[in-house]
Amino acid sequence: MSRHVASTVCFQCRKALIEIDHYGERLIGCVECNRWGRPGDKQLVMELMEEDIEALRYWRAAKKQ
């Protein structure tokens, strides 16, 4: 599978990619693998800070309940 952001699943873990607003910047990526990119990027090359990933995981768990 390509690492292209246009995909809807992570090339590493095959979980769904999500879109977030990261301090005013739109990013697409995987919470599990912590790989992120901007819409139109060819690869997911950024990593978020651990505090941001923890917040996203908490939000996702709360959303499931």
C-alpha positions in Angstrom: 0.0 0.0 0.0 1.2 3.5 -0.8 2.0 6.0 2.0 0.0 8.6 0.2 -2.2 10.7 2.4 -5.1 10.3 0.0 -5.5 6.8 1.5 -8.0 6.2 4.2 -6.0 3.6 6.1 -2.6 3.6 7.7 0.0 1.8 5.7 1.6 0.4 8.8 -1.2 -0.8 11.1 -4.2 -0.6 8.6 -6.3 1.4 11.0 -8.4 4.3 9.7 -6.7 7.6 9.3 -8.3 10.6 11.0 -8.3 14.3 10.3 -7.6 16.7 13.1 -7.2 20.4 13.7 -3.8 20.7 15.3 -3.5 24.2 16.6 -5.2 25.6 13.5 -3.4 23.3 11.0 -5.3 20.5 9.3 -3.5 17.2 9.6 -4.4 13.7 8.5 -2.8 10.7 10.2 -2.8 7.7 12.5 -3.3 7.9 16.3 -1.8 4.4 16.8 1.4 4.9 14.8 1.7 8.7 15.4 2.3 9.5 11.7 0.8 12.7 10.4 0.8 14.8 7.2 -1.0 17.7 5.6 -3.7 17.1 3.1 -1.9 16.7 -0.3 1.4 15.4 1.3 2.8 12.3 -0.3 3.8 10.7 3.0 2.9 10.8 6.6 6.2 12.0 8.1 5.4 14.2 11.1 5.0 13.0 14.7 2.9 14.8 17.3 4.1 15.4 20.8 3.2 12.6 23.3 0.8 14.9 25.2 -1.2 15.5 22.0 -1.3 11.8 21.1 -2.5 11.0 24.7 -5.3 13.6 24.3 -6.4 12.1 21.0 -6.5 8.6 22.5 -8.5 9.9 25.5 -10.9 11.7 23.1 -11.3 8.6 21.0 -12.0 6.3 24.0 -14.5 8.8 25.4 -16.3 9.0 22.1 -16.7 5.2 22.0 -18.5 5.2 25.4 
